[in-house]
Amino acid sequence: MSRTSYIFTSESVSEGHPDKVCDRVSDAIVDLFLSKDPEARVACETLTTTNQIVLAGEVRCAGAISDDEIEAAARNAVRDIGYEQAGFHWEKSALQNFLHEQSTDIAAGVDAGTGTFTEEGAGDQGIMFGYATDETPELMPAPIQFSHEILKRMAAVRKSGDRPEFEPDAKSQVTLRYENGVPVGATSVVVSTQHKDGYSPADIRELVRPIVADVLPEGWFPPEEEFYVNPTGNFVIGGPDGDAGLTGRKIIVDTYGGAAPHGGGAFSGKDPTKVDRSAAYACRWLAKNVVAAGLSKKCTIQVSYAIGVAKPLSLYVDLHGTGNIAEATLEDALMQIADLSPRGIRTRLQLNRPIYARTAAYGHFGRTPDNDGGFSWEKTDLVDELKSLI
């Protein structure tokens, strides 16, 4: 029998965290290629360290894209984050570009009608998960949702000039107490933020406090001794100058904060033929619609693929004992409702668009769908169809 009273913690990192800088740069490259060719193939990895940006990976594009355009996209991403520091500067950092043409062996397994394949296959083997829970309006786990929101608001006041003391690199961590499976309050909150020189830990604590208090529901603020801000003291040297960054190292931050399984594949830097990305989005879309339709309070969905094979090898649903429909029935229905082939996912969710830079920080899930097709996997457009099952 599952526990109903417990405490659970999730963390988030800001857009200025070294790994998130890399995610943002990699996704800016994905958007650049998709803006030229909706069928472009991109697998872009980024490394950052003190005054260095390094790009590597494989690409294919019907339109011409110059090295200057790639460099501009990378530098503009860093500029938008806000890095103009001596140790890491959007304009002054050295940039090395090692992107090259995609392997023809990989392309043959993915492209429709090439080699022995008549349908477009998955870009790799693997398992992907999606999750939803009714504990927040966004149908996301509360600890990760609050962790993201704290950092989003800190970034907003930094960029607006209301809090020029803050610098881009930051982390948050929220621990909530659950009773009868429902979050009821925070037992601790940790925020570490890079800041300009000349400010004491006490100064930064008082700047962070009202942001956290505004994000958490009324009465949820943790005990004073469990509210930690820059617990090691000053945090002046940060970002890639303080710690090297790599694409794809924050996969739990990107998803459900540890409240649900993860297949292991990162998202950023990958075009939507890569099922690590697109199928994880599709699983979130399905799980969110299941919960939104009232079929359960929680839902985990897993799919699996083989490289070069179009159809998913399996689909698994777990309603965590909260459902009012048999899981096997729901599995069969979802396979009928949704085309989970790589092409089917991209077509239904309109993923062949330059919509990915905005996903690189503050989570790929729990976001509001945009008018231009961004975050389409957050739509609840299957609710009526799913309600008909019960």
N, C-alpha and C positions, 0 to 999 in steps of 0.2 A: 504494500500500500504506500502511495507516495506521501511525502511530508506535506503538511499544509502551513506549518509555522516554522520560519527560518529567516536568515538574513542572506542577502545576495548582493554581489558587487559587480559593477561594470565600469570600464574606463573608456575615455575618448581622448583623442589628441587633436590639436589644432591644425589648421592648414599650413602653419609655419613649422610644425614638427619636421625634422629632417626626412623621415620616411614619407610624410605627406607632401612635402615639396616634390619629391621624386614621383609620387603618384600623380600629382597635378601636372608636372611636365610631361610625363608619359601620356596622360589623357589629352593634353593639349596637342600632342603629335597625332594621336588617334583622330581627334577632331579635324586637324589640318588635312589629313589624308581623306577622310570621309567627305569633307567639304569639296574636294576635287573629284572624288569618285566614290559613290555610295557602296560600291562593291570592293573597295580597297581592303587589302589585308595588312594588318599592323600587329607586330609584337614588339613593343618598345620598352626596354628596361633603362632606368636612369640611376646613376650614382651621383651623389653630391658629397662634397667635403669642403674644407676651407678653400674658398675662391675657386672651386672646380665643379663643373657640370659635365658628366660623361653620358652619352647616349649610345646604346647598343641594341641590336635586334634585327628583325627581318620585316621587310615591307614589300608591297606590290600595289601599283596604282596605275590606272589608265591615263591619268593626267600627269603632266610634268610638274614636279615639285623640286625646287632648287634647295641646295644646302643653306642658302641665305634665308629662305622661308622657314626651314626647320629651325634654324638658330633663332630667328625672330620669335617663333612660337614658344620656344623654350624660355627665352629671356622675358617675354611678356608675361608668361605664367609666374615667374619668380617676382617680377615687378608688381603684379597684382596682389600677390601674397603680402608684399611690403618689405622685402629685403633690400636695404640700402646701407649695409653695415660694412665696417672695415674688413671683416672676415668672410663676408658673403654678400655680394652686391649683384643685382640683376644685370647690370651693364658691364661691370668690371671683371667679373669672374671669367676664367678661361672656360671655353666650351669645346669639347671634342665629340665629333659625330661619327660613330661607327655603324650606323644603320646600313643594311645591304639588302639585296633582293631575296625574297622568300625562296626557300628550297622548292625545286620542282617536284620532289618526292612528296612533300607535304601537300602541295597544291593539288597533285593528282588524286590524293585521297579525299580532298575536301570539295573540289569543283564537281558540279554536276556534269555528267556526260564525258568524263575523262577516264582513261584507263579502263578498268573493269567496272566502274561505278556509273550507274545511270541516274542516281539522285545525289544531291549535295549531301555529303557526309559530315559527321561531327569532326571538329578540328583536333580532337584528342579523345582518348578514353578518360573516364573519371566519373566521380559521383558528385552531385550537387544537391543542396538542401535549401528549402524555404521554410519560413516560420511566421506565425502571427499569433497574437494573444490579445484578448479584449481588455487588458489592464490599463491601456492608454487610448485616447481618441485616435491616435495614429495606428492602433493595433500593433504596437511594438512593446517589447519589455521596457518597463519604466526606468530601470537603472541606466541603460544605455541611452534612452531618449533624453533623460535629464542631463546626463553627462555631455551629450552633443550640444544641447541647448545652452548650457553654461558657456561653452567655448565659442559658439556662434555669436552670442551676445557680447562676449569680450572682444571678439574680432570686429564686430560692428562698431563698438564705441572706440576701438583703436583706430579704425579706418576713418571714422567720422571726425576724429580730432577731439572728441570728448574725453578720452583717456589716452593722451599721448605718452603716458608713463609706460603703457604696455608695449611689448615687442611681440613679434609674430609667434614665437615658439611657446607652446603651452600644453598642459595635460590636465585632465580632470578625472575624478573617480568618485562614484556615488554608491554608497552602501545603503540598501533599504531593508526594513523589517517587514516581513510578510506574516499576516495572520489569516488563517483559513484560506490561504492561497492568494490573498489580496494585499498589495503594498499599502502600508499604513503610515510610514514615516521613515526619515533618514536617521541611521545610527551614526554615520560619519560621512564627511565630504572632504576630499583632498583636491586642491587646485595648486598647480605649480605653473608659474608664468614668467617668462623672460621679461625683463623690464630695463628701462634706461638706468644708467648709473646715477647714484646720489639718492636713491630711495631705500629706506629701511624695510625689513620684513614686515614691521608693524604698519608702515605706510601702505604697502601692497595689500596686506590683509584687509585693511579698511576699504580699499578700492574694490576688492573682489566681493566682499560681504554682501552689498546690496544686490549684486547680480545674481548670486546664488539664492538669496532670499526671494528674489522675484521669480526665479525659475521654479523653485520648489513650491508645492501647494502650501497654503497657509497652515501653520502649525507643524510643518515637517522639518524645519531647520534643526540640525543635529545639536547635541549639547556642545557648549563652547569648547570644551576640552577635546572634542572630536571634530572640530572644524580646523583643518590643516591647510595653511597657505604657505607655499615655499618653505616646507619644513626644514630644509637644510640651510636656509639663510638666503644670501643673495643669488640671483639668477640673471646675470648680466650677459655672460657669454653663452650663446645658445644657437639653435638652428644648425645648419651643416658645419658651421665653424666650431661648434662644441661637440658634435657627434655626427659621424657619417650617416648618410641616408641612402636607402635602396627602395626601389619600387616593390610593392607587394608584401611588405612586412607587417601590415596592420590589418590582417584579414578578419580578426574578431571585432576590432573597432568598426570595420566596414559593414559588418553584418548585424549580429544580435547580442553582442557583448558577452558571449559565452552562455546565453540562455538556451541556445539551440545548437545542434551539431553543425560542423563545417566540413565540406568535402576536401578542403586543403588548397584549392586553387584560388589565386588572387584575381582581381578584376581589372585594375588599372593598367593601361598600356595595351589592352587587347581589343581588337575589333570584334564585332558581335558574332562572327562565325565561330569564335572560341566559346564552346559551351561552358567553360569555367565561368564565364560572365553571363552569357545570354540565358542559359538554362537555370542558373541561380536566380536571375531576375524572373524567369517564368515560374519557378517554384514559389517565390515570394508572392507573385501575382495570384497564383492559385490558392495558396494558403490564406492570404488576406481575404480573398473572396469567400472562402469557406467560412471564416469567422464572421465576416460582415453579413453573410447570409443567415447567420444564426444556427449553423449546423454544429458548431462547437464553440467553446471558449478559447481553446488553444488548438493549433494545428501545425504539425511538422510534415513536410513532403520531401521525399527523396526521389531523384531520377538518376539513371546511369546511362553511359554511352560507350561505344567503341569507335575508335578513330576510323573515319571513312564510311561509317554506317549511319544512315539517316534516322532510323527509328530508335527511340530509347529502348534500352534493354530491359528496363524495369521502372515501375512507378510504385512507390510505397507511401502510405498515409498513416500517421499516428495522431489520433485526436486526444491522447493523454487522459482518457477516461471522462472527457467532458462533452462528448458528441451525442447527438440524437439520431445518428444514422450509422449503419454498419460501415466500417472502414473499407471492407472489400467492395461493397456497393459503390462507395465514393471513388475508389480507385478506378473501377470500371467506367464510371460516369465521366471522370476527369479525362480519361484517355479518349472518350468519345467527343467531349466538349472542346478540348484543346489539341491542336496539332503541335506536338512537342518535337517534331523534327527541327533541326537547326534553321532551315528556311522558314518553316511554319512559325517558329517563335519570332524570328526577326520580322516577318511580315505582319503578324498580329500585333506585336508591340512596337512596330515601326522603329526598329533599332538601327537602321542604316542611315543614321543622321549624325551630325556633329553635336552631340548632346552630352558628352562624357566628362569634360573638364569640371563641370559643376558637381559631379558625383564624387570627386576625389577626396573631399573632406566632409566630415560630419555625417557620415553614413550614406550608404546607397539605398537604404530603406527608411520608411517612416517619413518620407518627404511628400510635398504637394506636387501633383502632376502639373507640368508646364504647358502653356498653350502651343509650344512648338514641338511637342512630342517628348520632351524630357520627363523622366520618371513615369513613363507610361505604365510600368509594371506596378504602380501604386493605385491604379484605377480599380474601382469595384464594379466593373461592367458585366460580371457574371452572376451577380446576386440573384436576379430574378430567375435565371435558368437553374441555379443551384437550389433555390427555395422550392422549386417544383419537385425536387427529389424527396421532400418530406411532407 
